[in-house]
Amino acid sequence: MRKILSLLIVFHVSLLTAWAQTKNTEVLFETTAGNIRIALYEETPQTRDNFLKITKMGIYDSLLIHRVIKDFMIQSGDTNSKHAKPGQLLGTGDFDYTTEAEFRLPQIFHRRGAVAMARESEKVNPERRSSACQFYIVWGKVRNDQQLAKIQEKLDSATQGTVKLTPEMLEVYKTVGGAPHLDGQYTVFGEVVEGMDIVEKIQGVETDKNDRPLEDIRILKATVTKDLPQATVPKKNSPKKRTAPRRK
């Protein structure tokens, strides 16, 4: 079976407080569309440390932002995309290990600007472990109460009732936007702290039937601009098939 890794606002003070996390590390992506800087959370140490490792190895340099869905998200990290031909189907490139899921609800969730890891499907990955290198940045629509109620019903089914959207989360999704249907299912490990205008521009580009931008958008260089004294990288495990977040 084909392996497909399918993954500016003025905030109210109370909403900022709800999403305030410890951010001691940062990565800068210099892209052909502009610069995007992300901060990584201490609350998700295994994902953070692996992401820092991958960045320092230069893996993200020259990779494409290979999957874009308007009003949803932008995705990169496919290791096969560096030399991809125009129109080539992408989404299969990854390393042969995964990292442990680190869900930190309700403090960390899929609000606009969230950075999260793609992963394989629940059918072969019930623990919802994350891809080694493919990640996505959330844009996401603003939702109303009725839409959020329907999303909660789907979350109840997908997570056996373990994921509940709190009043604070609901307020963010109604005023800021995001991807609430992914909460508790994909690991959010950071946020965009600079360059949301670039994310907005990228998520609006024209794409083909496989959600690849018609005109290549490339990460020219990824740099750890704020680092830990020493990072512990998760051990490798056996390879598994991965999928990315579902379109909603």
Secondary structure by P-SEA (a helix, b strand, c coil): ccccccccccccaaaaaaacccccbbbbbbcccbbbbbbbbccaaaaaaaaaaaaaaccccccccccccccccccccccccccccccccccccccccccccccccccccccccbbbbbbcccccccccccccccccccbbbbbcaaaaaaaaaaaaaaccccccccaaaaaaaacccccccccccccccccccccaaaaaaaaaccccccccccbbbbcccccccccccbbbbbbbcbbbbbcccccc
